[in-house]
Amino acid sequence: MARGQLGAVPVEGVIFDLDGTLIDYEGASHKALAAPLERRGKAFTWETHANIVGTKPEDWSRNVLSAVGLSADVITPEQYAEEYFREVHGLYSSIPAWPGTLELLARLKERGFPMAIATSSPKASFDEKMKHHPEIIKAMSAVVTGDEVSRGKPSPDIFLEAAKRLGVRDPS
């Protein structure tokens, strides 16, 4: 192959993250992450938020509390995650799909590409979000949620599992 030319590579599947990729989740998530901290006199910054995006609740809750200096005798990571999920639940209906998302999914589906979502969100949270986006879930051939893999992002486990469920021959 001549330099600068790319050969055709067969696409066996397309895998999407959910939050911040297909839906505009981070604004609602930021509000819900901030509320329990503000009740305890702490501020939540976008810098801290950026450091936890895509991680599992057991990881991000611990990291946020450490970053803002709240000890487990004030609030445990488990309590923080529970308060977050209660806060964000009321915001799910206001979370839009990103502009162009539905058109992209429709075109990929029309062309026969199998698609999957690989999200760090726990299944219960994912299911609640998808109640407001049935057109997204209908386009998918597979879904993997954060509680279905042992290692969260940045480990590739969730994406490898999604590729496996799509029937990708060698996802590594």
C-alpha positions as CSV (number, residue, x, y, z in Angstrom):
1,M,0.0,0.0,0.0
2,A,1.4,3.4,-0.9
3,R,2.2,5.9,1.8
4,G,-0.9,8.0,2.7
5,Q,-3.4,5.5,1.4
6,L,-5.6,3.6,3.7
7,G,-7.0,0.2,3.0
8,A,-10.7,-0.5,3.6
9,V,-11.2,-1.9,7.1
10,P,-14.4,-3.8,7.7
11,V,-16.5,-2.4,10.5
12,E,-18.0,-5.1,12.6
13,G,-19.8,-2.9,15.1
14,V,-20.0,0.6,16.5
15,I,-19.7,1.2,20.3
16,F,-20.8,4.3,22.0
17,D,-20.4,5.7,25.5
18,L,-23.7,7.2,26.7
19,D,-23.2,10.1,29.0
20,G,-21.7,13.1,27.2
21,T,-21.7,11.1,23.9
22,L,-25.2,10.3,23.0
23,I,-27.0,12.3,25.7
24,D,-26.0,15.7,27.2
25,Y,-25.7,14.3,30.7
26,E,-22.9,16.1,32.3
27,G,-24.8,19.3,33.2
28,A,-27.4,17.4,35.1
29,S,-24.8,15.2,36.6
30,H,-22.8,18.2,37.8
31,K,-25.9,19.6,39.6
32,A,-26.6,16.3,41.3
33,L,-23.0,15.8,42.3
34,A,-22.8,19.3,43.8
35,A,-26.0,19.2,45.8
36,P,-24.9,16.8,48.6
37,L,-21.6,18.6,48.9
38,E,-23.2,22.1,49.1
39,R,-25.5,20.8,51.9
40,R,-22.2,20.2,53.8
41,G,-20.6,23.5,52.9
42,K,-18.4,22.3,50.1
43,A,-18.1,23.4,46.5
44,F,-17.9,21.0,43.5
45,T,-15.8,22.2,40.6
46,W,-15.8,21.3,36.9
47,E,-12.1,20.4,37.4
48,T,-13.1,17.7,39.9
49,H,-16.0,16.6,37.7
50,A,-13.6,16.2,34.7
51,N,-11.5,13.8,36.8
52,I,-14.3,11.4,37.5
53,V,-16.2,11.3,34.1
54,G,-16.7,7.7,33.0
55,T,-15.8,6.1,36.3
56,K,-18.0,3.8,38.4
57,P,-19.9,5.1,41.4
58,E,-17.8,3.3,43.9
59,D,-14.7,5.0,42.5
60,W,-16.1,8.5,41.7
61,S,-17.8,8.9,45.1
62,R,-14.6,8.1,47.0
63,N,-12.5,10.4,44.7
64,V,-14.9,13.4,45.0
65,L,-15.1,13.2,48.8
66,S,-11.3,13.1,48.9
67,A,-11.0,16.0,46.6
68,V,-13.3,18.2,48.6
69,G,-12.0,17.1,52.0
70,L,-15.0,15.3,53.4
71,S,-14.2,12.4,55.6
72,A,-16.3,9.2,56.1
73,D,-17.5,10.4,59.5
74,V,-19.3,13.3,57.7
75,I,-20.5,11.3,54.7
76,T,-19.4,7.9,53.3
77,P,-18.8,7.3,49.6
78,E,-21.9,5.0,49.6
79,Q,-24.1,7.7,51.2
80,Y,-22.8,10.3,48.7
81,A,-23.6,8.0,45.7
82,E,-27.1,7.4,47.1
83,E,-27.7,11.1,47.5
84,Y,-26.4,11.7,44.0
85,F,-28.7,9.2,42.5
86,R,-31.7,10.6,44.3
87,E,-30.8,14.1,43.1
88,V,-30.2,13.1,39.4
89,H,-33.3,10.9,39.2
90,G,-35.4,14.1,39.2
91,L,-33.3,15.5,36.3
92,Y,-33.5,12.5,33.9
93,S,-36.5,13.9,32.0
94,S,-34.6,17.1,31.2
95,I,-31.5,15.4,29.7
96,P,-31.6,15.8,25.9
97,A,-29.9,13.7,23.2
98,W,-27.1,15.6,21.6
99,P,-28.0,17.3,18.3
100,G,-27.5,14.8,15.5
101,T,-27.5,11.7,17.7
102,L,-30.8,10.3,16.4
103,E,-29.9,11.0,12.8
104,L,-26.5,9.3,13.2
105,L,-28.0,6.2,14.8
106,A,-30.7,6.0,12.2
107,R,-28.2,6.2,9.3
108,L,-25.9,3.6,10.9
109,K,-28.8,1.3,11.5
110,E,-30.1,1.7,7.9
111,R,-26.6,0.7,6.7
112,G,-26.6,-2.4,8.8
113,F,-24.0,-1.5,11.4
114,P,-24.6,-3.3,14.7
115,M,-24.4,-0.8,17.6
116,A,-23.8,-1.1,21.3
117,I,-23.7,1.2,24.3
118,A,-20.9,0.7,26.9
119,T,-21.7,2.9,29.9
120,S,-20.2,3.1,33.4
121,S,-23.7,3.9,34.7
122,P,-25.2,1.2,36.8
123,K,-28.1,-0.7,35.1
124,A,-30.8,0.9,37.2
125,S,-29.6,4.4,36.3
126,F,-29.2,3.5,32.6
127,D,-32.7,2.1,32.5
128,E,-34.1,5.3,34.0
129,K,-32.2,7.4,31.4
130,M,-33.5,5.3,28.6
131,K,-37.1,5.7,29.6
132,H,-36.7,9.2,28.2
133,H,-34.7,8.1,25.1
134,P,-36.5,5.0,23.7
135,E,-35.3,5.8,20.2
136,I,-31.7,5.4,21.3
137,I,-32.1,2.1,23.0
138,K,-34.2,0.7,20.0
139,A,-31.2,1.3,17.8
140,M,-28.8,-0.8,19.9
141,S,-28.0,-4.5,19.5
142,A,-26.3,-4.7,22.8
143,V,-25.8,-2.7,26.1
144,V,-23.1,-3.2,28.8
145,T,-23.5,-1.2,32.0
146,G,-20.9,-0.5,34.6
147,D,-22.1,-3.1,37.1
148,E,-21.6,-5.9,34.5
149,V,-17.8,-5.6,34.4
150,S,-15.3,-5.8,37.3
151,R,-13.0,-3.0,36.2
152,G,-14.4,0.4,35.2
153,K,-12.9,2.9,32.9
154,P,-10.2,3.7,32.0
155,S,-9.9,-0.1,31.8
156,P,-11.2,-1.3,28.4
157,D,-13.2,-4.1,29.9
158,I,-16.6,-2.5,29.2
159,F,-15.8,-1.9,25.6
160,L,-14.3,-5.4,25.1
161,E,-17.5,-6.9,26.5
162,A,-19.7,-4.7,24.2
163,A,-17.6,-5.8,21.2
164,K,-18.0,-9.5,22.3
165,R,-21.8,-9.0,22.5
166,L,-21.8,-7.5,19.0
167,G,-20.0,-10.6,17.7
168,V,-16.7,-8.8,16.9
169,R,-14.2,-11.4,15.9
170,D,-11.1,-10.0,17.6
171,P,-12.0,-7.0,19.8
172,S,-8.5,-6.6,21.2
